[in-house]
Amino acid sequence: MTVDLTTFAYGLPKAELHLHLEGTLEPELRFALAARNGIELAEKTVEEITATYDFTDLTSFLAVYYPAMNVLQTAEDFHDLAWAYLERARENGVVHVEMFFDPQAHTSRGVPFANVVTGYRRAAVRAQDELGVSAELILCFLRDFSAEHAMSTLMEALPYRAWITGIGLDSDERDNPPAKFAAVFARAKAEGFFTTMHCDIDQKGSIEHIRQVLEEIGVDRVDHGTNIVEDPALVAAAKERGLGFTTCPLSNSFVSEEMKSDEIVRLLRAGVRVTINSDDPAYFGGYVADNYVALAERAGLDAGDLARLAVNSFEASWLTPARRAAYIADVEAYASAHGVVLAS
């Protein structure tokens, strides 16, 4: 049986574990929210907005990313943003998603925390009812803000503990190592949150940062983190722990010279739980199934490899064991129906 990889990738049941909700703000929705909230944008067309997406590194991306969020004001705005993503995610075969959100990017400009979390939560509940998509929230701290600000944000989140499954760390990694937030993450763990941290690609001190998240912070998952291949001992430790890595091929290709396909495949072949995700798809030109296809084309992967990556996405998720097993069985059934054997 001949398998069309694009069709297979889109239909493949999968979890998405590295997705920034604010990074799903498509130009059309940005215009709609600006009009709703009486905000005048400098750009007047979709083409003018996308022309600003000239990224050469993480810093140049963030310079465009954060100002675009100004259109997000009300709980309805945050609901509409998340709902638009969740509809797209379902079209990409996503059946479970653990979504990042950045409350400090909003509270620091006067938007109440409640507006952010209640809007996102309503979309997540609606997704289960209307789309059959399981959706959870991961609160991320901005690492270029102070650790004290992160701690106060954690305290502000505690009344919504039942709505937030995990705590993460993102934004500009330069001079903001994981250890800066050790006390905040220790408190988050004490409160029962799962934890993850970005270890962005090709950063100064990237291996030391990965070591910190594994050995000092003790995270449950690592976001990006493909530079770990530079240290075989750390790779072995991550494999032994069954640690998941949430890689994002298309976004990698925007902020570095390459999508890190070689590193992703090395981790895959080594038996590390590497996963494929879309990061900020409105800015990087592809949702999660597009990332599966792009990696397959670049690295010469077959349908069995893609099915293995989908299994990894559930194994690295924060689902209960029973739900995880059920989703993995769905992947295996889908592969079998297409005559595909999962890569080992």
C-alpha positions in Angstrom: 0.0 0.0 0.0 1.4 3.4 -1.0 1.0 6.0 1.7 0.8 9.7 0.9 2.8 11.3 3.7 0.8 14.5 3.8 -2.5 12.8 4.0 -1.2 10.3 6.6 0.3 13.1 8.7 -2.9 15.2 8.8 -5.0 12.2 9.8 -2.5 10.8 12.3 -3.9 11.1 15.9 -1.4 13.2 17.8 -0.8 15.4 20.8 0.7 18.8 20.6 2.9 19.7 23.5 4.7 22.9 22.4 2.2 25.5 21.3 2.0 29.1 22.4 -1.5 30.4 22.2 -0.4 33.9 21.6 1.7 32.5 18.7 -1.5 31.4 16.9 -2.7 35.0 16.4 -3.3 35.0 12.6 -3.4 38.4 10.9 -7.1 38.2 10.1 -8.0 37.7 13.7 -5.6 40.4 14.7 -7.5 42.8 12.5 -10.9 41.6 13.9 -9.8 42.0 17.5 -8.2 45.4 16.8 -11.6 46.6 15.4 -13.5 45.1 18.3 -11.3 47.0 20.8 -10.9 50.2 19.0 -7.2 49.7 18.3 -5.6 51.2 15.2 -2.9 49.0 13.7 0.1 50.4 11.8 -0.4 47.7 9.1 -3.5 47.9 6.9 -3.4 44.5 5.1 -2.5 40.9 5.8 0.4 41.3 3.5 1.8 44.3 5.5 1.6 42.2 8.7 3.3 39.2 7.2 6.0 41.4 5.7 7.1 42.2 9.3 7.8 38.4 9.9 11.5 38.8 8.9 13.1 36.8 11.7 16.8 36.0 11.9 16.9 34.9 15.6 14.8 34.7 18.7 15.3 38.3 19.6 14.0 39.6 16.3 11.0 37.3 16.5 10.1 38.5 20.0 10.3 42.1 18.8 7.3 41.4 16.5 5.6 38.8 18.7 4.9 40.8 21.9 3.5 44.1 20.3 1.0 42.0 18.3 -0.6 40.9 21.6 -1.9 44.4 22.3 -5.2 43.5 20.5 -5.9 40.9 23.2 -7.9 42.7 25.9 -11.0 40.8 27.1 -11.9 37.3 28.1 -13.8 37.0 24.8 -10.6 37.9 22.9 -8.6 35.2 24.6 -11.4 32.7 24.0 -11.6 33.5 20.3 -7.8 33.2 19.9 -7.8 29.8 21.6 -10.9 28.6 19.8 -9.4 29.5 16.4 -6.3 27.5 17.2 -8.3 24.5 18.5 -10.3 24.3 15.3 -7.1 24.3 13.2 -5.5 21.8 15.6 -8.4 19.3 15.0 -7.9 19.7 11.2 -4.3 18.7 11.9 -5.2 15.5 13.7 -4.6 16.8 17.2 -6.7 15.0 19.8 -4.9 16.3 22.9 -3.0 19.5 23.4 -1.1 21.1 26.2 -1.1 24.8 25.4 1.3 27.5 26.7 0.1 30.9 27.7 2.0 34.0 28.9 0.0 35.9 31.4 2.8 38.3 32.2 2.7 39.6 28.6 -0.8 40.7 29.4 -0.9 41.6 33.0 2.2 43.8 32.5 0.1 46.0 30.1 -2.9 46.2 32.4 -5.0 43.2 31.3 -6.4 41.3 34.3 -5.1 37.7 34.9 -8.7 36.6 35.1 -9.5 37.8 31.6 -6.7 35.7 30.2 -7.3 32.4 32.1 -11.1 32.4 31.9 -11.1 33.1 28.2 -8.6 30.3 27.5 -10.3 27.9 29.8 -13.7 28.4 28.2 -12.2 27.5 24.8 -10.6 24.4 26.2 -13.8 23.2 27.8 -15.7 23.9 24.5 -13.1 22.0 22.5 -13.8 18.8 24.4 -17.5 19.2 23.9 -17.6 20.3 20.3 -14.4 19.0 18.7 -13.5 16.0 20.8 -10.1 17.6 21.5 -8.7 17.4 25.0 -7.0 20.7 25.9 -5.0 21.7 28.9 -3.2 24.9 29.9 0.5 25.5 30.8 1.3 28.8 32.4 4.7 30.1 31.2 6.8 32.7 33.0 8.7 35.2 30.9 12.4 34.6 31.7 13.4 38.2 30.9 11.2 39.3 33.8 12.4 38.9 37.4 12.0 35.7 39.4 10.0 37.8 41.9 7.5 38.7 39.2 7.3 35.0 38.3 6.6 34.1 41.9 3.8 36.7 42.2 2.3 35.4 39.0 2.4 31.9 40.4 0.5 33.1 43.5 -2.0 34.8 41.2 -2.6 31.6 39.4 -3.3 29.4 42.5 -7.0 30.2 42.7 -7.2 28.7 39.1 -5.1 25.7 40.0 -7.7 23.2 38.7 -7.5 24.9 35.2 -3.7 24.9 34.8 -1.9 21.6 34.5 1.7 22.8 34.3 4.2 25.6 34.6 6.7 26.5 31.9 9.4 29.1 31.1 9.9 30.9 27.8 11.0 34.2 26.2 14.5 35.5 25.8 17.0 33.0 27.2 20.1 35.3 27.0 21.4 35.9 30.5 18.3 34.2 31.9 19.4 30.7 32.8 16.9 28.2 34.3 18.6 28.4 37.7 17.3 32.0 38.0 13.8 30.5 38.5 14.7 27.5 40.7 12.8 28.7 43.8 9.7 29.5 41.7 9.7 26.0 40.1 10.2 24.4 43.5 7.1 26.2 44.7 5.2 25.2 41.6 6.1 21.5 42.2 5.0 21.8 45.8 1.7 23.0 44.5 1.3 20.0 42.3 2.1 21.4 38.9 3.9 19.6 36.2 7.0 21.5 35.0 8.8 22.2 31.8 11.3 24.8 30.6 12.4 26.1 27.2 16.0 25.3 26.3 16.1 27.2 23.0 18.3 26.1 20.2 21.8 27.3 19.8 21.8 29.7 22.7 24.9 30.7 24.6 25.5 28.2 27.3 22.8 25.9 25.9 24.3 22.7 27.3 24.7 24.2 30.7 21.1 25.3 30.6 19.9 21.8 29.7 22.0 20.4 32.5 20.4 22.8 34.9 16.8 21.8 33.9 17.7 18.1 34.1 19.8 18.0 37.2 18.9 21.1 39.3 15.3 22.0 38.4 14.2 18.4 37.6 11.6 19.3 35.0 9.1 16.8 33.7 9.7 17.8 30.1 12.1 20.0 28.0 10.9 22.4 25.3 13.2 22.5 22.2 16.4 21.2 23.8 17.9 19.6 20.7 21.4 20.9 21.6 21.5 18.0 24.1 23.0 15.8 21.3 26.2 17.7 22.0 26.5 15.8 25.3 26.0 12.1 25.1 25.9 11.7 28.9 22.9 14.1 29.1 21.2 12.3 26.2 21.6 9.0 28.2 20.2 10.6 31.3 17.2 12.0 29.4 16.5 8.6 27.8 16.8 6.8 31.2 14.3 9.2 32.7 11.9 8.9 29.7 12.1 12.7 29.4 10.1 14.3 26.5 11.6 16.9 24.1 9.1 19.2 22.3 10.9 20.1 19.1 9.5 22.5 16.5 11.1 22.1 13.0 9.5 25.0 11.1 10.2 27.5 13.8 13.8 26.3 14.1 14.3 27.1 10.4 13.2 30.7 11.0 15.5 31.5 13.9 18.5 29.3 12.9 20.1 28.1 9.6 18.3 24.8 9.7 15.3 23.1 11.2 17.5 20.8 13.3 16.3 17.8 11.4 19.6 15.9 12.0 19.5 16.5 15.8 15.8 15.5 15.9 16.4 12.3 14.0 19.4 11.4 16.1 17.3 11.7 19.2 14.5 9.7 17.6 16.9 6.9 16.6 18.4 6.9 20.1 15.1 6.1 21.6 14.6 9.5 23.2 11.0 10.8 23.5 11.3 13.5 20.9 8.1 15.1 19.7 7.0 17.3 16.9 5.1 20.6 17.4 4.2 23.9 15.8 5.4 26.5 18.4 4.0 29.8 17.0 2.3 28.6 13.8 0.8 31.9 12.8 4.3 33.3 12.5 6.2 30.3 11.2 3.9 29.2 8.3 2.7 25.8 9.5 0.6 24.0 12.1 1.6 20.7 13.6 0.9 18.3 10.7 2.8 20.7 8.4 5.8 20.3 10.8 5.5 16.5 10.5 5.5 16.7 6.7 8.4 19.2 6.6 10.6 17.1 8.8 9.7 13.9 6.8 10.7 15.6 3.6 13.9 17.1 5.0 15.1 14.0 6.8 13.7 11.3 4.6 11.4 9.9 7.2 8.6 7.4 6.4 5.1 7.0 7.7 6.4 4.5 10.4 8.6 7.3 11.7 5.8 9.7 11.8 3.6 7.2 13.7 6.4 6.7 16.2 6.6 10.5 16.7 2.9 10.6 17.3 3.3 7.8 19.9 6.1 9.8 21.5 3.7 12.8 21.7 1.4 10.9 24.0 4.1 9.2 26.0 5.6 12.6 26.7 2.2 14.1 27.6 0.8 14.7 31.1 -2.2 12.5 30.5 -3.2 9.8 32.9 -1.8 6.4 32.1 -5.2 5.0 31.0 -5.9 8.0 28.6 -2.4 7.9 27.3 -2.7 4.2 26.5 -6.0 4.7 24.7 -4.6 7.4 22.5 -1.5 5.3 21.7 -3.8 2.4 20.7 -5.6 4.8 18.3 -2.3 5.7 16.7 -1.4 2.0 16.3 -4.9 1.3 14.8 -4.5 4.2 12.4 -1.1 3.0 11.3 -2.3 -0.5 10.8 -5.2 0.6 8.8 -2.8 2.3 6.4 -0.5 -0.7 6.3 2.2 1.1 8.3 4.5 -0.5 10.8 5.6 1.9 13.6 9.3 2.6 13.7 11.1 1.0 16.6 
